[in-house]
Amino acid sequence: MFDSLTSRLGDIFAGLKRRGALSEADVDTALRQVRVALLEADVALPVVKDLFAAIREEAVGQQVLRSVTPGQMVVKIVHDHLVRVLGGDPAAAKQPAAAGGAINLAGVPPVAVLMVGLQGSGKTTTCAKLGLKLKRRDKKKVLMASLDVRRPAAQQQLALLGEQADVPTLSVVLGEQPLAIAKRAMLTARQEGADVLILDTAGRLHIDSELMAEAAAIAEAVRPTETLLVADALTGQDAVKLATEFNDKIGITGIVLTRVDGDARGGAALSMRAVSGQPIKLMGTGEKLDALEDFDAGRVAGRILGQGDVVGLVEKAAEIIEGEDAEKMAAKMVKGKFTLNDMAEQLKQLRKMGDVKGFLGMLPGFGKIKSQIADANVDSKNIARQEAIILSMTARERSNPKVLNGSRRRRIASGSGTSVQEVNRLLKSYRQVATMMKKIGRKGGAAPPPGMMPPLSPMR
Amino acid sequence: MSDTDKKKWLGRLRHGLSKSSAKFKDGIGGIFDKRQLDGALVEELEDFLISADLGVATAARLAQSLADTRFNREITPAEVRQALADEIAAILAPVARAFAVDKAHKPHVVLVCGVNGGGKTTTIGKLAKQFRGAGHTVMLAAADTFRAAAIEQLQAWGERADCPVVAGATGADAAGLAYDALLRAQAENTDVLMIDTAGRLHNRADLMAELRKIVQVVKKLDATAPHDRLLVMDATIGQNAHAQVEVFRDMVDITGLVMTKLDGTAKGGVVVALAEKFALPVLAIGVGEGIDDMRAFDAQAFARSLMGLED
């Protein structure tokens, strides 16, 4: 739905010859587009304004690097700035966990981690994910307890998730009030020698003073080392209000961004980070219990700008594609050599992912292609048919599609149970992808300034 | 709706919205106090509409339409509010439609879907109560077989609303469960069957296909079912709502939207943009956690409250 910002800027700057330094006019023209991009990505307006004052100052007068357009240069400056605001280091390819990833567990055990947030933001699921992570990665003994006595079956939900994650949960006593549950949980955690106590709370509106006071009282009683605001990546302009209020009234120490596996651009992350001053520590990236990752500022900044989530793409691909294959594929992409065999291989991998549109959305420069693909109604079945077409070709045809005359195409169509039109369509989309790969390959060499696009190479 | 009922819900809506429109109101008051409407002010007005999640395009159009008629004239904050409220109400009026149970269908099947955490199960509980209050027999189908304790949550609502809940085991086939529920609803001559589904992100093709399967399976028993396909989203949502509506509409041909959690500070302003773009009816709004906190969507009241105007 959104074209890539760079391509939009590319259009604006198309007529411009490269100049030595960015003029005020260049920067203003580019920033007008960037503003729209950020607002469409749900970055809150006051945050956009604050950012722009700083970015403008930084950008005017900057030398445009060779082989880079003024538009790309501005986007790079904005990108780096966003990464810094999000708490990362734009020079690092992958942001270190210390920038906000690590959960603070320092203290006399058991230490408490309190989860707060609006209704439906994903607190209960995040509790279980965090419990599993601390147990697995940090070898901590974890106890979880639900203080949500409002939503029907909320306590049961945490108990069931605890079973799935093999993390114990506090037994439920009917009618017990949240503060009492919190105290009993702390006592139980101490008796059972737990390292960490994770407390799930009821979803509450930040304007509900009674419930906010209740959360503050719970925090007062258990003295958590972390009070994490769980917020949804789909959140709009309200993110500012929400983060401010939770921070002022309860005092948060960090933010967990959920539903990052959706296709929302996640500007709320930037808003919440900017207004609360608290780091985003973790992000939820799927429905499975192990889908909780350390926050990666570079990755989210790229997404907010509509630059494609290259790191996310690489990681997702690497999960499915064997490491070696992935490296070969990356090398081919960079060289611009992309055959029908590679396409068949990719189709196979894509089919495993079950999520073509989301996957392509992560690729830089795929904005337009994405909408074409949506029009072409690409789904797993369709992919299987395309795969069948390629598999019905001879080795020679696959490596050199130019030999595919009418009679060969007819043979392939009947061999794959499709039609000549479908064969033609496949070849057309192959040519498009091959061209795209060549472009990316060329860019992958010198064009993108450092930090603008995370490198493709660390694939494993 | 009787007059007192209407008063009551307007009050409640305003109670929620007044918190959200407070800042909005101040903003407009702040910029427009005894000022001339010029280009810079139009831009600022646009900014305030953007802050209400109306989106860049809709905000620009609304601000521009105000400029078209009032440019270079002195304008008071009250006039701005009134003009914008009228404009917004005009956009929303065609999509404000009360949910109607069609007695011709036995049962009237309602499929409820949306992304995770939007408030599907709660919405079903509240609607069930309303339908029961209107004298309909209601059955609920717990086809969210994925999320832990989703079934128990729906069962709790079923008890509150006094209607049977058809449920299987967690992990069971959602489409199969919906089929069984419809079979039972038909046998018991139930008026309304509401099918709760698992939350799903619209960019998960596999999960969307699963949703479509529920529709196809239900059609085997009643080719006209499900008669309503509701998309539930909460008021905090930003511009991703466009993508959500688009994909859910393409997959299951959404017949109406439900916007929940309007009792917070989130303005749900994206509804205005959605109305312009998709023209899908907004069938109900959620204004609280209680079983009675569900209302029909009233364009005029919504627009006026959004702009901080009293009746």
Contacts between the chains, C-beta under 8 A, distances in Angstrom:
chain1	res1	chain2	res2	distance
A	1	B	242	6.5
A	1	B	243	5.7
A	1	B	246	7.6
A	36	B	56	5.4
A	39	B	50	5.8
A	39	B	55	8.0
A	39	B	56	5.2
A	39	B	239	8.0
A	40	B	55	7.5
A	40	B	56	6.1
A	40	B	239	5.4
A	41	B	239	7.4
A	42	B	238	3.5
A	42	B	239	5.5
A	42	B	240	7.3
A	44	B	51	7.3
A	45	B	47	5.6
A	45	B	50	5.5
A	45	B	51	5.1
A	46	B	51	8.0
A	118	B	236	6.6
A	118	B	261	7.4
A	118	B	264	7.0
A	119	B	117	7.5
A	119	B	119	7.2
A	119	B	234	7.8
A	119	B	261	6.4
A	119	B	289	7.5
A	120	B	116	7.4
A	120	B	117	3.0
A	120	B	118	6.3
A	120	B	119	6.0
A	120	B	234	6.1
A	120	B	261	7.5
A	121	B	117	6.2
A	122	B	116	7.0
A	122	B	117	6.0
A	150	B	289	6.7
A	151	B	153	7.1
A	151	B	289	8.0
A	152	B	152	7.1
A	152	B	153	4.7
A	152	B	156	3.3
A	152	B	157	6.5
A	153	B	149	4.2
A	153	B	150	7.7
A	153	B	152	3.7
A	153	B	153	4.0
A	153	B	155	7.7
A	153	B	156	5.9
A	154	B	149	7.4
A	154	B	153	7.7
A	156	B	148	7.7
A	156	B	149	4.2
A	156	B	152	5.3
A	157	B	147	7.3
A	157	B	148	4.7
A	157	B	149	3.6
A	157	B	150	7.7
A	157	B	152	7.9
A	157	B	153	7.6
A	159	B	149	7.9
A	160	B	148	3.7
A	160	B	149	5.5
A	160	B	170	7.7
A	161	B	148	5.1
A	164	B	148	7.2
A	205	B	261	7.7
A	205	B	263	6.5
A	205	B	264	4.5
A	205	B	265	7.7
A	206	B	264	7.3
A	206	B	265	7.0
A	207	B	19	5.3
A	207	B	264	6.4
A	207	B	265	5.8
A	232	B	117	6.7
A	232	B	236	7.0
A	234	B	115	6.9
A	234	B	236	7.7
A	234	B	237	5.4
A	234	B	238	6.5
A	234	B	240	4.9
A	235	B	236	5.0
A	235	B	237	7.1
A	235	B	238	6.0
A	236	B	53	4.2
A	236	B	236	6.3
A	236	B	237	5.8
A	236	B	238	2.6
A	236	B	239	6.7
A	236	B	266	7.0
A	236	B	270	6.6
A	237	B	50	7.2
A	237	B	51	5.2
A	237	B	52	6.9
A	237	B	53	5.1
A	237	B	238	6.6
A	237	B	267	7.6
A	238	B	53	7.4
A	238	B	235	7.7
A	238	B	236	5.0
A	238	B	264	7.3
A	238	B	265	5.8
A	238	B	266	3.8
A	238	B	267	7.1
A	239	B	236	7.8
A	241	B	23	8.0
A	241	B	265	4.7
A	241	B	266	7.9
A	242	B	236	7.4
A	242	B	265	7.4
A	245	B	265	8.0
A	259	B	115	7.3
A	259	B	116	6.8
A	259	B	117	8.0
A	259	B	201	6.5
A	261	B	201	6.3
A	261	B	203	7.8
A	261	B	204	7.8
A	262	B	115	7.0
A	262	B	201	4.3
A	262	B	202	7.5
A	262	B	203	6.0
A	262	B	240	6.9
A	263	B	201	7.7
A	263	B	202	7.5
A	263	B	203	4.3
A	263	B	240	7.1
A	263	B	243	6.0
A	264	B	238	7.1
A	264	B	239	8.0
A	264	B	240	3.7
A	264	B	243	7.7
A	265	B	239	7.9
A	265	B	240	7.5
A	267	B	238	7.2
A	268	B	238	6.8
A	287	B	116	7.8
A	287	B	146	7.4
A	354	B	204	7.3
A	354	B	205	5.5
A	354	B	206	3.9
A	355	B	203	6.3
A	355	B	204	5.7
A	355	B	205	5.1
A	355	B	206	7.0
A	356	B	205	6.4
A	357	B	203	5.9
A	357	B	205	6.8
A	358	B	203	3.7
A	358	B	204	7.1
A	358	B	205	7.6
A	361	B	203	7.2
A	379	B	205	6.1
A	379	B	209	7.2
A	380	B	205	6.7
A	380	B	206	7.5
A	380	B	209	7.6
